């Protein structure tokens, strides 16, 4: 029979050096892992692991005697491993988000993947007036945080243009992923992978089939409501001759260092008042911009005719600072798909905040969204992630009012299942659903029982 378990490791920095911690066996009371993806990147889900363990070690205490307090409140890295038939598999690295003690000697940790970490890192915004390689745009967002990423081969030539407003790094990569038609997954070692959206409706190949005898006696099939229309708004940023100068920032500043973040893209930026500019503003081609007072302006090479921020250092005694510029005009256009023979407006979708959607990619993205929303079967199934392939080990199972048994039939090894995989599931009424795994919830201490959510289409 197949066996499985979980091992959790942490390298905790203490006053006496690095302490290697390991939790396994009976000390791990419970552990669950929830992985999620959204194929067309309509959102960018955060995957989580939650576990409880028993320890009488006072260093785990939440109170003043707890030696691990500093590390546990600074995003401690947690490495999760699954053990299948004695063979250890690295399931992923996660970062401590919540740390609590529900009762004495019991500690509960909730950790997030690298996407969750990026949701806490600020991003000052970006602006590209001409089509720029997605690889370049992602590098400008992620490189300073030492986050590795890889683009699938079919995405290597993708280019984007437009504006990403200030926010978080997670929000920024969400904008890029949607604009290039990519699904984002986190790697086990803190990286990101961008792959083309897998659409079973467009004959995406199935990687494996989950047979009926491989599922536990818990499943549900849902048929989603039809989408009546999808409206996607594209954005073209242009200079208009009648545009009036705007005051970007106007304040009396005491001595010190300041950072001014712009809420929309500007060009011909000028700065008046006290202080000097710690970084200059320039075009992406290196052409310098000069203020009325002769101060040279230079910005990050990825931005054009003005940055999303500037730094000011104000000397004593301080004074008034005014930053002004001309805004780029966002010329928006609607791209609409309406499903035939359906009552209009009953289930309409509108996307207008994807600001890297331009006239260059809007129609392609609209087609992908149309096809994704035509995949209206959602199959929920519960399986055991295991390496064993002998079907007879499952014995006779009951579904509804009948029983069946597959003796000796080869089953797919389910321990390799991952979110984003395109699979086929044998379901009720002798039907099959081919779809993409969008969610997996695995009980790491309960025999690797895993709940799947698969979205796709009916196949023969």
N, C-alpha and C positions, 0 to 999 in steps of 0.2 A: 504494500500500500504506500501511496505517496504521503510524505510528511512535510510540514512547513512551519516556520516560526519567524520571529522578528528579532533583530539586534539593533540597538540604538546607541550611537557613540557621540561623545562630545570631547573636544579638547579645550578645557576651561583655563583661562589665564588667572592665576592667583598671585598673591604677594610672594609666594615661594616658587614661582615658576608655573609651567604648564602642567595641569592635572588631566590625565586621560581617563575619562569616565565611560563605562559600558553598562548597558542595561539589557538583560535578556532573561529568558526562562520565567520562573515564577515571580521575579521582582517586577516584571512588566504586567500590570493589572489589566490594562486595555490599551489598544493602539489602533487608530483608524487613519486611512489615507484617502483624501478626496482629490482626484485629478479632474480638471475640466479644460475644455477648449471650446472656442466658438469658430467654426470653420471659416465664415466670411469676415471674421473680426468685427462684427457688429458691437462686440464688447471684448474686453481682454480679461478673462477670468483669472483669479488667483487660486492656485492649488494649495492645500493645507494638509498638515499631519497633526493629529492630536493624540496624546498618550498620557497615561497615568502610571506611576511607579511607586513602589514602597521603599522607604529608606529611613533608618534611624539616625543617619549621619546629620549632625546639627548644622553642617555647612550648607545644607539645602534650605535652611530656614529662611522665611521671608523677613524675619525680624533682624535686629542688630547683630545677633550672633552668627548670622549666615555669611560665610566667607565667599560664597559664589554670587552674592547679590549684585556686584558691579557687572560681572559678565552677563548675568541673566537679564539685566535691564538694558543691555547694550546690543541686543540682536544676536545673542549667542548662536553660533553655527551648530546645527544638529545633523548628523549623518544617519540615514535610515537604510537598513539592509534587510532584505528578505532571504530566508534560508529555505531552499527547495531540495528535498532529498539530500541534505547535507551540503549542498552547493550554495554558497553565498552570492547574492546578487545585490548590487548597489541600486537601491530604488531612488535615491536622490538626496541632495543636501537642502536643508530648510533652515529658517532663521526664527529664533524665538520671538513670538509676538506677545503672548500672554503667559503669565506664570502665577499659579495660585495653589492653595492648599485646601481642598474641600474638607479634610479632617486630619487628625494628627498622624504624622508619618506618611501621609499620602500626598503626592505632588502631581499637579496637572499642568502640562505644557501644551500650548497651541503654537504651531510654527507655520510659516508661509514660505513659498518658493521665491525665487529671485524676482518674479514679477511683483510679488507683494512688497519686496524690499524697494523696488524702483518706484512704487507708489508713494514712498515717503521721501523721495529725493526730488528737490525742486528743479524745474527746467525753465530757463529764462525766455524760451521761444526761439523760433527760427523763421527765416524768410528766404525763399528762392524764387527769383523772378523768371528764370528760364529752366527748362527741363534739366534736371540733375539726377545722376545715377542714384538709385535707392541705396546702394552700398555706401555712397559718400554721405548721404543724409543720415543714415543710421550710425555711421562712424562718428559724425559730428555730435550725435546725441549720446552715444554709449562709451566712446573711447576714454573720456576722462574718468569714467567710473570703473574702468578695467573690466567691462562686461564683454565677453566674446560672443560673436553671433555668426550664423552661417545662412546664406541665401540658397534655396534650392536652385538647381540648374535652370529651370524654366523661369526663374525670377531674376536671373543675373543681368538681363538687359533692361529691366524696368527702370523708368525714370519718372520723377514727379516734380511738380512746382507748386508754389503757394506758400501759405502761412501756417505756422503752428503757434498758437497763442501760449503765453506763459502758463505753467501748470506743474505737472509732475513728469518725470521721465516715462513712467508707465503710460500716461496720456499721450505723450509725444510718439512713442513707438506704436501705440494704438492707431494714431492718425496715419502713420506710414504704412502699417500693415493693411489697413483697410484700402488705402489708395493704390496698393500694388496687387490687391487680391490675394493676400497671404493669410495662412493660418499660423499662429504663433504658439510654439510649445517651449517649455523650459527644459534644459538638459539636466541630467543628474548632477552635473558639476558646474552649476551657476552660469550656464550659457543660454542663448536663445537660438531657436531654429525657426526660420521663416520658409514655409513651403506653400506651393500653389494650393488653392482651395480644391479639396477633393469633393466631387459631385457625383454620387452614384447615378443620378438621373442622366448623366452624360457618359455612361458606360465606364466609370472608374472601376478598375479590377478589384475583386474581393480577395483579401489576403488569406482568409480562412473561413471555414463554416463551423458555427456552433450548432451541434446536433441537439435534438430534443432531449436525448438522455443525458446530455451534459449540463442541462439547466436544472436547478432545484425547483421545487414545486411552488415557485413564486414568479409570476410574470404578468405583464399588462401591456396591451397594445392600445395606443391612442391615435386617433385620426385628427390632426389639427384642422382648424378652420381655414378655409381658403382665403388667401390674400387677394383683395379686390384690385388694389393698385399699389405701385411703388413709385414714389417721386424722389428723385435724387437731384440735389442742387449742386451745380458746379460753380467754381469761383475763379474769376480772372481778375488779377490785380493790375491796374493801369494807372498811369499819370494822366490827370485831366487838366487842361489849361486853365479852367476856371476854379480850380481848387484853392481854397483859402488856407493860409497858414494857421496852425493850431498851437495853442500853448500845451505842451506835453507835461511840463512840471514847473511849478512856481511856488517857492517856499523860502522862508528865512531860515538859514542853517547856522547852527552853532559850529564851532571848530570840530573837525573830525572827518572820518571817511564815510562816504555815502554811495549807495548804489541805486540808480533810478531805472526801473523796469518799465518798458513801454507796453501798453495794452493792445496796440495795433501797429502795423508797419508804417514807417515814415521815411521821407527822403529830404535832402537839403536841410539837415538838422543844424540849428545854431544854438549856442550857449552864451548867455550873458550873466555877468555878475562875478562874485568872488570865487576864489578857488581856481584850481587847475585840473585838467582832465588827466587821470592816471592812465587810461587807455584811449587810444585815438580811434576815430571812425573813418572807414574807407570803403570803397566798393570791393567786390570780390576779386576784381582785377588788380587791386593794389593802388588805385587812384585815390589820393588823399582828398578829404573834404576839409574845408577851412571855415571857421566861424567868422563872424563880423570882426571879432577882435584879433583875428589872425591865428587863433589856436588851431593846430592841426588835429583832425579827427580820424581815428582808425578803428575798425571793428574786426570781429572774427571773420575770416575769409569766406565763410559760408553765407554771410548776409550781404545784402545789396543796398547801397545808398542810405545806410543808417541801420543802427543796431536795435536790438530789443532791450538794450540796457547800456548804461554808461556809468563809469565810476567818477566821483568827484572827491577831491581832498580839499577841505576848507580850512584855511589858516585863521588864527586869531585876528580880529575879534569876531569873525563870522560875518554873515551878510546875506543879501537876497540872491537867489539863483533862479534864472528863468531859462527853460529849455523849450524850444519851439521847432516845428517842422511841418512839412506838407504830407498829409496822409495819402497812401496809396488807396485808390478807389476800388472796392470790391464789386465787380460787375457780375451779378449772379444770374444763372440761367437754369430753368427747370427742365429736367429730363424725366419723362413719364412713361411708365408701362402700365397698361390696364388689361386685366384678364378679360377675355371675351365671355359673353353670356353670364355675367355675374352682376348682381345689383351693386351699383357704384357706391362707394363710401362706407360699406359695411365693415370692412377690415382693411383700411388704407394705411400705408406706411409712408412717412416722409423723413428724409435724412437731409438736414441742411447745415450740420456743424462739421462735416468732413471737409476741412479747408484745403486739403491737398488733392481734392477732386477738381479737375479742370476739364476743359473741352477735349483735352487729349485722352483722358481715360474714363470719362463719365459713362459713355455708352457701353463700353466693355464691362464696367462694374455693374451697371444696371442689368445687363444680361445675366451676370453671375448671381445677383440678388434675386432675380426672377426665378432662376433655376433652383436656387437654394430653397426658396419659399414654396416651390412646387413639390418639394420633398416633405410630405405631410404625415408620414407614418413615424411614430415614436414608439420604439420597442424597449420596454424595460425587462430586464432578465437578471436572474441571480445565478452565478456560476461559482465554481471553486477554481481559483488559480492554482493549477498543478501541472506537473510535467508528464504525468501518466497518460498513456494513450490507449490503454486497453478498455474498450467500452464495457466489457462484462463486469468490471469492478463496481460500476454504478448500480448493478442489480436491477430489479423490477421497480419502476416508478409509476405513480398514479397521477394522471392529469384529468381533472373532471370526473367522468363516470367510467373511464376506461384505463386499462393498464397496458404497458408494452415493455419489451425488453430487447435490447440489441446485444446479442452475445458475441463478444470478440470483435466488434467493429472498431476500426481505428478512429480515434478522436483526435482533434487538434490539441496540441499542448497549450493550455490557456495561460500558463505563467508568463508568456511573452506578450500578452495583450497590453496595448497602450492606447491612451486617448489619441484620436486622430486616425486610428486604423480604420480602413474600410473592410467590413466583414459582412457575412451573410448569417442570418439567424433563422433556424427552423422555428416556426411559431404555431399558433393555434390554427385549427381547420386545415392542417397539412399545407399551410402557406409558408412562404419565405419572405423575409425582409432584408434587403441589402442596404446598409447605411454606414455612417461614420460614428464611431464611439465619441460622444461629446462629454460624457461623464462616467467616471469609475469611482466607486466608493468601496474600499477594501478593508475588511476587518483583519488586521495584521496579527491579532492574537486569537482569533476565532477560526483558525483553519483556512485563512485566506479566502473566506467567502466574499464575493465581489458582486456588487450591484452595478449593472451597466445601464446606460441610457444611450440608445442608438437611434439616430434620425436618418430616414432614407425613404426607399420606395419598395413596393411589392414587386417581386421577381418570380419567375417560374423555376 
